[in-house]
Amino acid sequence: MPQFALFFSYTPETWAALLTKPADRTAAVREAVEGVGGTLDALWYMLGEDDGMVLFEVPDASAAAALSLAVTSSGSFSSVRTAQLIAAGDLPDVLTAAGTARGGYRRPGD
């Protein structure tokens, strides 16, 4: 199954709710991922531009988009970004395909 990373930042209201009632959100995240036919690999909180990251596998990009939309529509997040991951071992095939595509691509103005 394709693997994805979902980066998120909470709203100030969500942080306030968590400060009032601290909780491990792993079970809720797992339930959401499983709801679109996927598997949760990890939930991490972090310092920096994003508040956290979810690593998960789902059947396809449509399932990842559905999960991202469900999370975003909750109103608990100030930002949500989802990216499909490419395993290092798969990169040579991607580069080969890119080289083929590049041969037929023309820059604007050419």
mmCIF file of the C-alpha atoms, coordinates in Angstrom:
data_MODEL
# 
_entry.id   MODEL 
# 
loop_
_atom_site.group_PDB 
_atom_site.id 
_atom_site.type_symbol 
_atom_site.label_atom_id 
_atom_site.label_alt_id 
_atom_site.label_comp_id 
_atom_site.label_asym_id 
_atom_site.label_entity_id 
_atom_site.label_seq_id 
_atom_site.pdbx_PDB_ins_code 
_atom_site.Cartn_x 
_atom_site.Cartn_y 
_atom_site.Cartn_z 
_atom_site.occupancy 
_atom_site.B_iso_or_equiv 
_atom_site.pdbx_formal_charge 
_atom_site.auth_seq_id 
_atom_site.auth_comp_id 
_atom_site.auth_asym_id 
_atom_site.auth_atom_id 
_atom_site.pdbx_PDB_model_num 
ATOM 1   C CA . MET A 1 1   ? 0.000   0.000  0.000   1.00 0.00 ? 1   MET A CA 1 
ATOM 2   C CA . PRO A 1 2   ? 1.186   3.539  -0.679  1.00 0.00 ? 2   PRO A CA 1 
ATOM 3   C CA . GLN A 1 3   ? 2.641   5.386  2.299   1.00 0.00 ? 3   GLN A CA 1 
ATOM 4   C CA . PHE A 1 4   ? 1.839   8.970  3.240   1.00 0.00 ? 4   PHE A CA 1 
ATOM 5   C CA . ALA A 1 5   ? 2.882   11.623 5.722   1.00 0.00 ? 5   ALA A CA 1 
ATOM 6   C CA . LEU A 1 6   ? 0.295   14.070 7.024   1.00 0.00 ? 6   LEU A CA 1 
ATOM 7   C CA . PHE A 1 7   ? 1.758   17.177 8.659   1.00 0.00 ? 7   PHE A CA 1 
ATOM 8   C CA . PHE A 1 8   ? -0.516  19.192 10.912  1.00 0.00 ? 8   PHE A CA 1 
ATOM 9   C CA . SER A 1 9   ? -0.726  22.199 13.192  1.00 0.00 ? 9   SER A CA 1 
ATOM 10  C CA . TYR A 1 10  ? -3.440  22.631 15.791  1.00 0.00 ? 10  TYR A CA 1 
ATOM 11  C CA . THR A 1 11  ? -5.477  25.798 16.284  1.00 0.00 ? 11  THR A CA 1 
ATOM 12  C CA . PRO A 1 12  ? -4.917  27.697 19.547  1.00 0.00 ? 12  PRO A CA 1 
ATOM 13  C CA . GLU A 1 13  ? -8.337  26.435 20.682  1.00 0.00 ? 13  GLU A CA 1 
ATOM 14  C CA . THR A 1 14  ? -7.285  22.815 20.162  1.00 0.00 ? 14  THR A CA 1 
ATOM 15  C CA . TRP A 1 15  ? -4.102  23.369 22.181  1.00 0.00 ? 15  TRP A CA 1 
ATOM 16  C CA . ALA A 1 16  ? -6.183  24.992 24.926  1.00 0.00 ? 16  ALA A CA 1 
ATOM 17  C CA . ALA A 1 17  ? -8.491  21.963 25.009  1.00 0.00 ? 17  ALA A CA 1 
ATOM 18  C CA . LEU A 1 18  ? -5.504  19.608 25.235  1.00 0.00 ? 18  LEU A CA 1 
ATOM 19  C CA . LEU A 1 19  ? -3.968  21.677 28.024  1.00 0.00 ? 19  LEU A CA 1 
ATOM 20  C CA . THR A 1 20  ? -7.243  21.473 29.945  1.00 0.00 ? 20  THR A CA 1 
ATOM 21  C CA . LYS A 1 21  ? -7.604  17.748 29.324  1.00 0.00 ? 21  LYS A CA 1 
ATOM 22  C CA . PRO A 1 22  ? -4.278  16.156 28.236  1.00 0.00 ? 22  PRO A CA 1 
ATOM 23  C CA . ALA A 1 23  ? -4.761  13.114 26.028  1.00 0.00 ? 23  ALA A CA 1 
ATOM 24  C CA . ASP A 1 24  ? -2.897  10.688 23.804  1.00 0.00 ? 24  ASP A CA 1 
ATOM 25  C CA . ARG A 1 25  ? -4.571  11.099 20.402  1.00 0.00 ? 25  ARG A CA 1 
ATOM 26  C CA . THR A 1 26  ? -3.149  7.883  18.913  1.00 0.00 ? 26  THR A CA 1 
ATOM 27  C CA . ALA A 1 27  ? -6.365  5.838  19.229  1.00 0.00 ? 27  ALA A CA 1 
ATOM 28  C CA . ALA A 1 28  ? -8.437  8.574  17.549  1.00 0.00 ? 28  ALA A CA 1 
ATOM 29  C CA . VAL A 1 29  ? -5.916  8.904  14.718  1.00 0.00 ? 29  VAL A CA 1 
ATOM 30  C CA . ARG A 1 30  ? -5.744  5.120  14.274  1.00 0.00 ? 30  ARG A CA 1 
ATOM 31  C CA . GLU A 1 31  ? -9.553  4.956  14.051  1.00 0.00 ? 31  GLU A CA 1 
ATOM 32  C CA . ALA A 1 32  ? -9.611  7.673  11.359  1.00 0.00 ? 32  ALA A CA 1 
ATOM 33  C CA . VAL A 1 33  ? -6.890  5.958  9.291   1.00 0.00 ? 33  VAL A CA 1 
ATOM 34  C CA . GLU A 1 34  ? -8.577  2.566  9.591   1.00 0.00 ? 34  GLU A CA 1 
ATOM 35  C CA . GLY A 1 35  ? -11.845 4.228  8.562   1.00 0.00 ? 35  GLY A CA 1 
ATOM 36  C CA . VAL A 1 36  ? -10.427 4.747  5.056   1.00 0.00 ? 36  VAL A CA 1 
ATOM 37  C CA . GLY A 1 37  ? -8.955  1.235  4.889   1.00 0.00 ? 37  GLY A CA 1 
ATOM 38  C CA . GLY A 1 38  ? -5.488  2.120  6.085   1.00 0.00 ? 38  GLY A CA 1 
ATOM 39  C CA . THR A 1 39  ? -2.942  1.363  8.771   1.00 0.00 ? 39  THR A CA 1 
ATOM 40  C CA . LEU A 1 40  ? -1.385  3.861  11.178  1.00 0.00 ? 40  LEU A CA 1 
ATOM 41  C CA . ASP A 1 41  ? 2.400   3.591  11.289  1.00 0.00 ? 41  ASP A CA 1 
ATOM 42  C CA . ALA A 1 42  ? 3.134   6.441  13.706  1.00 0.00 ? 42  ALA A CA 1 
ATOM 43  C CA . LEU A 1 43  ? 1.903   9.670  15.252  1.00 0.00 ? 43  LEU A CA 1 
ATOM 44  C CA . TRP A 1 44  ? 4.625   12.139 16.200  1.00 0.00 ? 44  TRP A CA 1 
ATOM 45  C CA . TYR A 1 45  ? 4.529   15.592 17.736  1.00 0.00 ? 45  TYR A CA 1 
ATOM 46  C CA . MET A 1 46  ? 7.390   17.918 16.878  1.00 0.00 ? 46  MET A CA 1 
ATOM 47  C CA . LEU A 1 47  ? 8.907   21.341 17.288  1.00 0.00 ? 47  LEU A CA 1 
ATOM 48  C CA . GLY A 1 48  ? 9.082   23.702 14.352  1.00 0.00 ? 48  GLY A CA 1 
ATOM 49  C CA . GLU A 1 49  ? 6.770   24.761 11.556  1.00 0.00 ? 49  GLU A CA 1 
ATOM 50  C CA . ASP A 1 50  ? 4.342   21.870 12.141  1.00 0.00 ? 50  ASP A CA 1 
ATOM 51  C CA . ASP A 1 51  ? 2.953   20.576 15.435  1.00 0.00 ? 51  ASP A CA 1 
ATOM 52  C CA . GLY A 1 52  ? 2.983   16.947 14.381  1.00 0.00 ? 52  GLY A CA 1 
ATOM 53  C CA . MET A 1 53  ? 3.099   14.277 11.724  1.00 0.00 ? 53  MET A CA 1 
ATOM 54  C CA . VAL A 1 54  ? 1.139   11.107 11.017  1.00 0.00 ? 54  VAL A CA 1 
ATOM 55  C CA . LEU A 1 55  ? 2.734   8.304  8.998   1.00 0.00 ? 55  LEU A CA 1 
ATOM 56  C CA . PHE A 1 56  ? 0.201   5.915  7.471   1.00 0.00 ? 56  PHE A CA 1 
ATOM 57  C CA . GLU A 1 57  ? -0.556  3.498  4.657   1.00 0.00 ? 57  GLU A CA 1 
ATOM 58  C CA . VAL A 1 58  ? -3.809  3.547  2.699   1.00 0.00 ? 58  VAL A CA 1 
ATOM 59  C CA . PRO A 1 59  ? -4.993  1.762  -0.448  1.00 0.00 ? 59  PRO A CA 1 
ATOM 60  C CA . ASP A 1 60  ? -4.617  4.782  -2.750  1.00 0.00 ? 60  ASP A CA 1 
ATOM 61  C CA . ALA A 1 61  ? -4.365  8.559  -3.068  1.00 0.00 ? 61  ALA A CA 1 
ATOM 62  C CA . SER A 1 62  ? -8.167  8.914  -2.909  1.00 0.00 ? 62  SER A CA 1 
ATOM 63  C CA . ALA A 1 63  ? -8.185  7.341  0.561   1.00 0.00 ? 63  ALA A CA 1 
ATOM 64  C CA . ALA A 1 64  ? -5.378  9.681  1.658   1.00 0.00 ? 64  ALA A CA 1 
ATOM 65  C CA . ALA A 1 65  ? -7.326  12.662 0.315   1.00 0.00 ? 65  ALA A CA 1 
ATOM 66  C CA . ALA A 1 66  ? -10.471 11.509 2.121   1.00 0.00 ? 66  ALA A CA 1 
ATOM 67  C CA . LEU A 1 67  ? -8.550  11.259 5.395   1.00 0.00 ? 67  LEU A CA 1 
ATOM 68  C CA . SER A 1 68  ? -7.001  14.694 4.885   1.00 0.00 ? 68  SER A CA 1 
ATOM 69  C CA . LEU A 1 69  ? -10.416 16.246 4.152   1.00 0.00 ? 69  LEU A CA 1 
ATOM 70  C CA . ALA A 1 70  ? -11.991 14.562 7.176   1.00 0.00 ? 70  ALA A CA 1 
ATOM 71  C CA . VAL A 1 71  ? -9.252  15.892 9.443   1.00 0.00 ? 71  VAL A CA 1 
ATOM 72  C CA . THR A 1 72  ? -9.341  19.387 7.933   1.00 0.00 ? 72  THR A CA 1 
ATOM 73  C CA . SER A 1 73  ? -13.133 19.629 8.198   1.00 0.00 ? 73  SER A CA 1 
ATOM 74  C CA . SER A 1 74  ? -12.978 19.021 11.964  1.00 0.00 ? 74  SER A CA 1 
ATOM 75  C CA . GLY A 1 75  ? -11.878 22.630 12.523  1.00 0.00 ? 75  GLY A CA 1 
ATOM 76  C CA . SER A 1 76  ? -9.194  21.486 14.998  1.00 0.00 ? 76  SER A CA 1 
ATOM 77  C CA . PHE A 1 77  ? -6.272  22.320 12.729  1.00 0.00 ? 77  PHE A CA 1 
ATOM 78  C CA . SER A 1 78  ? -4.773  25.527 11.402  1.00 0.00 ? 78  SER A CA 1 
ATOM 79  C CA . SER A 1 79  ? -2.947  23.591 8.673   1.00 0.00 ? 79  SER A CA 1 
ATOM 80  C CA . VAL A 1 80  ? -2.912  20.099 7.199   1.00 0.00 ? 80  VAL A CA 1 
ATOM 81  C CA . ARG A 1 81  ? -0.543  18.934 4.441   1.00 0.00 ? 81  ARG A CA 1 
ATOM 82  C CA . THR A 1 82  ? -0.426  15.420 3.046   1.00 0.00 ? 82  THR A CA 1 
ATOM 83  C CA . ALA A 1 83  ? 2.437   13.978 0.981   1.00 0.00 ? 83  ALA A CA 1 
ATOM 84  C CA . GLN A 1 84  ? 2.879   10.574 -0.629  1.00 0.00 ? 84  GLN A CA 1 
ATOM 85  C CA . LEU A 1 85  ? 6.196   9.000  0.322   1.00 0.00 ? 85  LEU A CA 1 
ATOM 86  C CA . ILE A 1 86  ? 8.587   7.310  -2.108  1.00 0.00 ? 86  ILE A CA 1 
ATOM 87  C CA . ALA A 1 87  ? 10.863  4.600  -0.730  1.00 0.00 ? 87  ALA A CA 1 
ATOM 88  C CA . ALA A 1 88  ? 14.550  5.114  -1.483  1.00 0.00 ? 88  ALA A CA 1 
ATOM 89  C CA . GLY A 1 89  ? 14.611  1.800  -3.352  1.00 0.00 ? 89  GLY A CA 1 
ATOM 90  C CA . ASP A 1 90  ? 11.818  3.004  -5.653  1.00 0.00 ? 90  ASP A CA 1 
ATOM 91  C CA . LEU A 1 91  ? 13.545  6.261  -6.578  1.00 0.00 ? 91  LEU A CA 1 
ATOM 92  C CA . PRO A 1 92  ? 15.646  4.827  -9.464  1.00 0.00 ? 92  PRO A CA 1 
ATOM 93  C CA . ASP A 1 93  ? 12.446  3.753  -11.282 1.00 0.00 ? 93  ASP A CA 1 
ATOM 94  C CA . VAL A 1 94  ? 10.908  7.184  -10.670 1.00 0.00 ? 94  VAL A CA 1 
ATOM 95  C CA . LEU A 1 95  ? 14.041  8.881  -12.032 1.00 0.00 ? 95  LEU A CA 1 
ATOM 96  C CA . THR A 1 96  ? 14.038  6.648  -15.097 1.00 0.00 ? 96  THR A CA 1 
ATOM 97  C CA . ALA A 1 97  ? 10.392  7.525  -15.792 1.00 0.00 ? 97  ALA A CA 1 
ATOM 98  C CA . ALA A 1 98  ? 11.177  11.221 -15.250 1.00 0.00 ? 98  ALA A CA 1 
ATOM 99  C CA . GLY A 1 99  ? 14.010  11.010 -17.757 1.00 0.00 ? 99  GLY A CA 1 
ATOM 100 C CA . THR A 1 100 ? 11.632  9.520  -20.317 1.00 0.00 ? 100 THR A CA 1 
ATOM 101 C CA . ALA A 1 101 ? 9.005   12.198 -19.640 1.00 0.00 ? 101 ALA A CA 1 
ATOM 102 C CA . ARG A 1 102 ? 11.621  14.947 -19.833 1.00 0.00 ? 102 ARG A CA 1 
ATOM 103 C CA . GLY A 1 103 ? 12.524  13.853 -23.366 1.00 0.00 ? 103 GLY A CA 1 
ATOM 104 C CA . GLY A 1 104 ? 9.030   14.774 -24.557 1.00 0.00 ? 104 GLY A CA 1 
ATOM 105 C CA . TYR A 1 105 ? 8.548   17.874 -22.441 1.00 0.00 ? 105 TYR A CA 1 
ATOM 106 C CA . ARG A 1 106 ? 9.152   21.347 -23.842 1.00 0.00 ? 106 ARG A CA 1 
ATOM 107 C CA . ARG A 1 107 ? 9.713   24.393 -21.658 1.00 0.00 ? 107 ARG A CA 1 
ATOM 108 C CA . PRO A 1 108 ? 7.260   27.238 -22.013 1.00 0.00 ? 108 PRO A CA 1 
ATOM 109 C CA . GLY A 1 109 ? 8.358   29.411 -24.914 1.00 0.00 ? 109 GLY A CA 1 
ATOM 110 C CA . ASP A 1 110 ? 10.227  26.599 -26.701 1.00 0.00 ? 110 ASP A CA 1 
# 
